[in-house]
Amino acid sequence: MARLNHSHKHSALVVFGEDWGKHPSSTQHLIKELNNNRKVVWINSIGLRKPRLSWRDFFRVVKKLTNFISVKKNAKQSVENNSTDFVVINPLVIPCANSWLTVKCNQRLLARQLKKCLTTLDIEKPIVWCSLPTAVDYLSILPNSTSIYYCGDDFGSLAGVDHQVVIQKERQLVDSVKYIFTASEALVNKFPKSKTITIPHGVNYTLFNKKQGKRPDDLPLGKSIAGFYGSVSTWLDQELILHAAQTLPDWNFVFIGQIECNIDTLLKVANIHFIGAKCHSELPSYIQHWNVALLPFKDNKQIQMCNPLKLREYLASGTPIVSTPFNALAAYKEHVTLAHDKKDIRQAILLANAEISDTINFNHINGISDLLALTTIRSNRGDSVINESWQHRASQIDNYLKFC
């Protein structure tokens, strides 16, 4: 897929997203591609909930203040990829503001920071890209700009969010924007059909499909591996994971990612391993040394509305996949072995590892034709996402941004 031509005839983007570089979200992947022909000002997270009395939130606030002071002291903003056309702002605002006074204070604080960046980059009328519903409070800072909403999650069911406040902000944002881009078909019905477009997640196919060499040193040895990467959070089905590990003692279960919930029960099991978060670029070297990649999610609204990036990355790697059912699997169901509950998980892992599809009975393989079908299953898995690059997704969005 050819990259977008570098030209600044296109309108610049002011992006309200999560903290840049913290997690390779769909917004970050898309903005990296759109930055090839548009100047970008990225505004780090303005929050989806108010800070609580916890050490985690305390350290997050301290980090925000430190970043803000550091940037101000050096009289410049953070710049990514050595590009003078991509600037990151660390906003000094009260997260998830919900009163007239706090909103007005935040607007004045951010307007001051933003004005300096726009002047430096010679940006007059940017398009405002909102990945967070709370961005609606800041649209008045740029009154002559067109806004779009990129919705990657169902914020009404997302864990760790002040749902009542965020849902109210989302309704206001939907009324204010020209286009709404949703990352999954399941999200479309939430919004007006006249301005809602589905842009599914993409994948860095080259990165994940490329055969990796050295096995990472922190992968456990001696057993087959079923692995998962991503946030270890409340949406993982710990009961299912526990059952899988107990019924498959000759397998190791490896989890890569930040731990965001209580996992005391899982930590007691010898063949379950948590090896911490890894850089996105390192993940292919792990997944290609697994026997099976896992998507062991709970069946709840958040999961049914989501479209996890890791699904396409798993597919691109060619690794057999075992997943609990959720809506976004529909287009790839022939490449995934389903485990509907903990009773299915052991058999699903063993079947996936043997490259057995639902169309082939392991006990009744019928000669050459079935053996060829088994080979095709593995090769087709990676090919299923070969045309779903982030460059292609960015080009789709760019076709709409031209009319903003």
Order of alpha helices (4+ residues) and beta strands (2+ residues): beta-alpha-beta-alpha-beta-beta-alpha-beta-beta-alpha-beta-beta-alpha-beta-alpha-beta-alpha-beta-alpha-beta-alpha-alpha-beta-beta-alpha-alpha-alpha
